[in-house]
Amino acid sequence: MLNSASSKDILIRGNDAIDSLNKISALVEAVQFLSSTDEERELRSELLDVIQNVIRRTLGDSV
């Protein structure tokens, strides 16, 4: 029973990681277009912070 619970946990964590990577990808795509004005550059910086936070949460304590 423990093995199936562990397998289920691994699957859930794997799905969460894939979801996080998809979010990171979407954010990176958005960041590429923010460079025309000071406001866009500020938003780009904020989005990069969000991306870093998503990566840290995905990787957990290993970062």
N, CA, C and O atoms as a Tinker XYZ file with bonds, in Angstrom:
   252  protein
     1  N      0.815000   -1.189000    0.000000    73     2
     2  CA     0.000000    0.000000    0.000000    64     1     3
     3  C      0.861000    1.257000    0.000000    63     2     4     5
     4  O      0.527000    2.241000   -0.660000    81     3
     5  N      1.960000    1.227000    0.733000    73     3     6
     6  CA     2.855000    2.379000    0.798000    64     5     7
     7  C      3.424000    2.700000   -0.578000    63     6     8     9
     8  O      3.549000    3.867000   -0.950000    81     7
     9  N      3.770000    1.649000   -1.337000    73     7    10
    10  CA     4.329000    1.884000   -2.663000    64     9    11
    11  C      3.343000    2.586000   -3.582000    63    10    12    13
    12  O      3.737000    3.481000   -4.330000    81    11
    13  N      2.063000    2.202000   -3.543000    73    11    14
    14  CA     1.097000    2.847000   -4.418000    64    13    15
    15  C      0.873000    4.295000   -3.984000    63    14    16    17
    16  O      0.693000    5.165000   -4.836000    81    15
    17  N      0.879000    4.571000   -2.683000    73    15    18
    18  CA     0.755000    5.952000   -2.206000    64    17    19
    19  C      1.964000    6.761000   -2.651000    63    18    20    21
    20  O      1.819000    7.908000   -3.074000    81    19
    21  N      3.132000    6.191000   -2.563000    73    19    22
    22  CA     4.348000    6.875000   -2.994000    64    21    23
    23  C      4.321000    7.133000   -4.494000    63    22    24    25
    24  O      4.711000    8.208000   -4.949000    81    23
    25  N      3.867000    6.166000   -5.250000    73    23    26
    26  CA     3.772000    6.336000   -6.705000    64    25    27
    27  C      2.785000    7.433000   -7.054000    63    26    28    29
    28  O      3.022000    8.230000   -7.962000    81    27
    29  N      1.663000    7.469000   -6.319000    73    27    30
    30  CA     0.665000    8.503000   -6.562000    64    29    31
    31  C      1.239000    9.881000   -6.242000    63    30    32    33
    32  O      1.023000   10.833000   -6.991000    81    31
    33  N      1.973000    9.989000   -5.125000    73    31    34
    34  CA     2.604000   11.260000   -4.753000    64    33    35
    35  C      3.605000   11.718000   -5.812000    63    34    36    37
    36  O      3.665000   12.899000   -6.152000    81    35
    37  N      4.378000   10.787000   -6.321000    73    35    38
    38  CA     5.360000   11.106000   -7.356000    64    37    39
    39  C      4.655000   11.595000   -8.616000    63    38    40    41
    40  O      5.093000   12.560000   -9.243000    81    39
    41  N      3.564000   10.930000   -8.986000    73    39    42
    42  CA     2.803000   11.333000  -10.165000    64    41    43
    43  C      2.230000   12.731000   -9.991000    63    42    44    45
    44  O      2.295000   13.551000  -10.907000    81    43
    45  N      1.671000   13.005000   -8.820000    73    43    46
    46  CA     1.116000   14.334000   -8.548000    64    45    47
    47  C      2.203000   15.394000   -8.608000    63    46    48    49
    48  O      2.018000   16.447000   -9.218000    81    47
    49  N      3.344000   15.114000   -7.971000    73    47    50
    50  CA     4.451000   16.083000   -8.009000    64    49    51
    51  C      4.947000   16.290000   -9.428000    63    50    52    53
    52  O      5.301000   17.406000   -9.809000    81    51
    53  N      4.973000   15.223000  -10.210000    73    51    54
    54  CA     5.391000   15.337000  -11.607000    64    53    55
    55  C      4.433000   16.201000  -12.410000    63    54    56    57
    56  O      4.853000   17.026000  -13.221000    81    55
    57  N      3.142000   16.001000  -12.176000    73    55    58
    58  CA     2.139000   16.822000  -12.866000    64    57    59
    59  C      2.237000   18.279000  -12.435000    63    58    60    61
    60  O      2.102000   19.182000  -13.260000    81    59
    61  N      2.472000   18.512000  -11.148000    73    59    62
    62  CA     2.640000   19.882000  -10.651000    64    61    63
    63  C      3.866000   20.538000  -11.286000    63    62    64    65
    64  O      3.835000   21.719000  -11.632000    81    63
    65  N      4.929000   19.776000  -11.435000    73    63    66
    66  CA     6.149000   20.309000  -12.049000    64    65    67
    67  C      5.902000   20.661000  -13.511000    63    66    68    69
    68  O      6.355000   21.703000  -13.985000    81    67
    69  N      5.189000   19.801000  -14.225000    73    67    70
    70  CA     4.875000   20.067000  -15.631000    64    69    71
    71  C      4.000000   21.311000  -15.743000    63    70    72    73
    72  O      4.211000   22.145000  -16.624000    81    71
    73  N      3.019000   21.436000  -14.854000    73    71    74
    74  CA     2.156000   22.617000  -14.843000    64    73    75
    75  C      2.993000   23.874000  -14.596000    63    74    76    77
    76  O      2.794000   24.895000  -15.255000    81    75
    77  N      3.917000   23.797000  -13.657000    73    75    78
    78  CA     4.777000   24.940000  -13.364000    64    77    79
    79  C      5.648000   25.306000  -14.561000    63    78    80    81
    80  O      5.835000   26.485000  -14.860000    81    79
    81  N      6.177000   24.297000  -15.242000    73    79    82
    82  CA     7.001000   24.566000  -16.423000    64    81    83
    83  C      6.189000   25.228000  -17.527000    63    82    84    85
    84  O      6.691000   26.110000  -18.224000    81    83
    85  N      4.944000   24.811000  -17.691000    73    83    86
    86  CA     4.072000   25.453000  -18.683000    64    85    87
    87  C      3.819000   26.911000  -18.320000    63    86    88    89
    88  O      3.787000   27.773000  -19.198000    81    87
    89  N      3.641000   27.189000  -17.036000    73    87    90
    90  CA     3.446000   28.568000  -16.588000    64    89    91
    91  C      4.701000   29.396000  -16.816000    63    90    92    93
    92  O      4.624000   30.540000  -17.264000    81    91
    93  N      5.845000   28.822000  -16.513000    73    91    94
    94  CA     7.113000   29.509000  -16.741000    64    93    95
    95  C      7.264000   29.841000  -18.219000    63    94    96    97
    96  O      7.656000   30.953000  -18.575000    81    95
    97  N      6.957000   28.886000  -19.069000    73    95    98
    98  CA     7.061000   29.092000  -20.513000    64    97    99
    99  C      6.181000   30.249000  -20.967000    63    98   100   101
   100  O      6.620000   31.100000  -21.741000    81    99
   101  N      4.937000   30.284000  -20.487000    73    99   102
   102  CA     4.025000   31.364000  -20.869000    64   101   103
   103  C      4.542000   32.719000  -20.376000    63   102   104   105
   104  O      4.463000   33.714000  -21.096000    81   103
   105  N      5.063000   32.754000  -19.166000    73   103   106
   106  CA     5.596000   34.011000  -18.628000    64   105   107
   107  C      6.812000   34.481000  -19.418000    63   106   108   109
   108  O      6.946000   35.670000  -19.707000    81   107
   109  N      7.686000   33.561000  -19.764000    73   107   110
   110  CA     8.879000   33.921000  -20.546000    64   109   111
   111  C      8.477000   34.474000  -21.906000    63   110   112   113
   112  O      9.067000   35.442000  -22.384000    81   111
   113  N      7.480000   33.865000  -22.528000    73   111   114
   114  CA     7.003000   34.375000  -23.820000    64   113   115
   115  C      6.474000   35.798000  -23.681000    63   114   116   117
   116  O      6.715000   36.641000  -24.545000    81   115
   117  N      5.756000   36.064000  -22.596000    73   115   118
   118  CA     5.216000   37.411000  -22.381000    64   117   119
   119  C      6.328000   38.417000  -22.126000    63   118   120   121
   120  O      6.268000   39.546000  -22.613000    81   119
   121  N      7.328000   38.022000  -21.377000    73   119   122
   122  CA     8.426000   38.925000  -21.011000    64   121   123
   123  C      9.187000   39.412000  -22.247000    63   122   124   125
   124  O      9.688000   40.537000  -22.270000    81   123
   125  N      9.269000   38.578000  -23.253000    73   123   126
   126  CA    10.038000   38.927000  -24.448000    64   125   127
   127  C      9.534000   40.201000  -25.119000    63   126   128   129
   128  O     10.302000   40.892000  -25.788000    81   127
   129  N      8.268000   40.513000  -24.947000    73   127   130
   130  CA     7.683000   41.644000  -25.654000    64   129   131
   131  C      7.631000   42.926000  -24.829000    63   130   132   133
   132  O      7.154000   43.953000  -25.310000    81   131
   133  N      8.113000   42.873000  -23.605000    73   131   134
   134  CA     8.044000   44.041000  -22.723000    64   133   135
   135  C      9.380000   44.775000  -22.711000    63   134   136   137
   136  O     10.251000   44.476000  -21.894000    81   135
   137  N      9.537000   45.726000  -23.608000    73   135   138
   138  CA    10.799000   46.459000  -23.642000    64   137   139
   139  C     10.670000   47.858000  -24.235000    63   138   140   141
   140  O     11.667000   48.574000  -24.331000    81   139
   141  N      9.474000   48.261000  -24.633000    73   139   142
   142  CA     9.316000   49.533000  -25.339000    64   141   143
   143  C      9.363000   50.756000  -24.433000    63   142   144   145
   144  O      9.960000   51.773000  -24.788000    81   143
   145  N      8.742000   50.660000  -23.278000    73   143   146
   146  CA     8.644000   51.831000  -22.400000    64   145   147
   147  C      9.216000   51.503000  -21.025000    63   146   148   149
   148  O      9.495000   50.346000  -20.709000    81   147
   149  N      9.382000   52.540000  -20.222000    73   147   150
   150  CA     9.854000   52.312000  -18.854000    64   149   151
   151  C      8.875000   51.437000  -18.078000    63   150   152   153
   152  O      9.284000   50.575000  -17.300000    81   151
   153  N      7.579000   51.663000  -18.295000    73   151   154
   154  CA     6.565000   50.862000  -17.601000    64   153   155
   155  C      6.673000   49.389000  -18.002000    63   154   156   157
   156  O      6.561000   48.504000  -17.154000    81   155
   157  N      6.888000   49.128000  -19.284000    73   155   158
   158  CA     7.031000   47.747000  -19.744000    64   157   159
   159  C      8.287000   47.107000  -19.188000    63   158   160   161
   160  O      8.279000   45.932000  -18.823000    81   159
   161  N      9.366000   47.871000  -19.122000    73   159   162
   162  CA    10.597000   47.328000  -18.551000    64   161   163
   163  C     10.419000   47.007000  -17.067000    63   162   164   165
   164  O     10.976000   46.028000  -16.570000    81   163
   165  N      9.644000   47.831000  -16.361000    73   163   166
   166  CA     9.353000   47.559000  -14.953000    64   165   167
   167  C      8.496000   46.295000  -14.824000    63   166   168   169
   168  O      8.740000   45.455000  -13.958000    81   167
   169  N      7.496000   46.173000  -15.691000    73   167   170
   170  CA     6.669000   44.970000  -15.688000    64   169   171
   171  C      7.494000   43.729000  -16.026000    63   170   172   173
   172  O      7.281000   42.660000  -15.454000    81   171
   173  N      8.434000   43.879000  -16.955000    73   171   174
   174  CA     9.318000   42.757000  -17.313000    64   173   175
   175  C     10.095000   42.294000  -16.090000    63   174   176   177
   176  O     10.218000   41.096000  -15.833000    81   175
   177  N     10.615000   43.252000  -15.343000    73   175   178
   178  CA    11.368000   42.920000  -14.133000    64   177   179
   179  C     10.488000   42.187000  -13.118000    63   178   180   181
   180  O     10.916000   41.210000  -12.505000    81   179
   181  N      9.257000   42.666000  -12.950000    73   179   182
   182  CA     8.329000   42.019000  -12.021000    64   181   183
   183  C      7.980000   40.604000  -12.477000    63   182   184   185
   184  O      7.909000   39.684000  -11.663000    81   183
   185  N      7.766000   40.438000  -13.769000    73   183   186
   186  CA     7.461000   39.100000  -14.295000    64   185   187
   187  C      8.645000   38.153000  -14.117000    63   186   188   189
   188  O      8.461000   36.973000  -13.817000    81   187
   189  N      9.842000   38.665000  -14.300000    73   187   190
   190  CA    11.019000   37.820000  -14.078000    64   189   191
   191  C     11.093000   37.371000  -12.619000    63   190   192   193
   192  O     11.491000   36.241000  -12.337000    81   191
   193  N     10.715000   38.245000  -11.697000    73   191   194
   194  CA    10.654000   37.856000  -10.285000    64   193   195
   195  C      9.624000   36.748000  -10.070000    63   194   196   197
   196  O      9.869000   35.801000   -9.322000    81   195
   197  N      8.472000   36.871000  -10.728000    73   195   198
   198  CA     7.436000   35.840000  -10.623000    64   197   199
   199  C      7.969000   34.513000  -11.166000    63   198   200   201
   200  O      7.761000   33.458000  -10.566000    81   199
   201  N      8.653000   34.576000  -12.298000    73   199   202
   202  CA     9.222000   33.366000  -12.896000    64   201   203
   203  C     10.196000   32.708000  -11.927000    63   202   204   205
   204  O     10.162000   31.492000  -11.743000    81   203
   205  N     11.060000   33.503000  -11.309000    73   203   206
   206  CA    12.021000   32.949000  -10.350000    64   205   207
   207  C     11.310000   32.317000   -9.163000    63   206   208   209
   208  O     11.732000   31.270000   -8.672000    81   207
   209  N     10.236000   32.944000   -8.698000    73   207   210
   210  CA     9.485000   32.384000   -7.574000    64   209   211
   211  C      8.832000   31.056000   -7.946000    63   210   212   213
   212  O      8.825000   30.123000   -7.143000    81   211
   213  N      8.285000   30.965000   -9.153000    73   211   214
   214  CA     7.669000   29.715000   -9.606000    64   213   215
   215  C      8.727000   28.620000   -9.678000    63   214   216   217
   216  O      8.478000   27.484000   -9.275000    81   215
   217  N      9.895000   28.957000  -10.184000    73   215   218
   218  CA    10.989000   27.971000  -10.263000    64   217   219
   219  C     11.390000   27.516000   -8.869000    63   218   220   221
   220  O     11.546000   26.320000   -8.623000    81   219
   221  N     11.555000   28.459000   -7.964000    73   219   222
   222  CA    11.950000   28.090000   -6.589000    64   221   223
   223  C     10.917000   27.189000   -5.933000    63   222   224   225
   224  O     11.273000   26.204000   -5.286000    81   223
   225  N      9.626000   27.522000   -6.095000    73   223   226
   226  CA     8.576000   26.705000   -5.496000    64   225   227
   227  C      8.537000   25.323000   -6.129000    63   226   228   229
   228  O      8.281000   24.332000   -5.445000    81   227
   229  N      8.787000   25.252000   -7.421000    73   227   230
   230  CA     8.764000   23.966000   -8.120000    64   229   231
   231  C      9.903000   23.077000   -7.646000    63   230   232   233
   232  O      9.723000   21.877000   -7.437000    81   231
   233  N     11.080000   23.677000   -7.479000    73   231   234
   234  CA    12.241000   22.908000   -7.068000    64   233   235
   235  C     12.296000   22.677000   -5.572000    63   234   236   237
   236  O     13.010000   21.792000   -5.101000    81   235
   237  N     11.547000   23.470000   -4.825000    73   235   238
   238  CA    11.518000   23.313000   -3.373000    64   237   239
   239  C     12.821000   23.741000   -2.732000    63   238   240   241
   240  O     13.436000   24.726000   -3.141000    81   239
   241  N     13.227000   23.007000   -1.745000    73   239   242
   242  CA    14.408000   23.374000   -0.959000    64   241   243
   243  C     15.727000   23.098000   -1.676000    63   242   244   245
   244  O     16.792000   23.426000   -1.154000    81   243
   245  N     15.670000   22.505000   -2.851000    73   243   246
   246  CA    16.914000   22.158000   -3.542000    64   245   247
   247  C     17.610000   23.354000   -4.157000    63   246   248   249
   248  O     18.745000   23.234000   -4.618000    81   247
   249  N     16.938000   24.535000   -4.175000    73   247   250
   250  CA    17.559000   25.737000   -4.749000    64   249   251
   251  C     18.210000   26.522000   -3.651000    63   250   252
   252  O     18.794000   27.574000   -3.907000    81   251
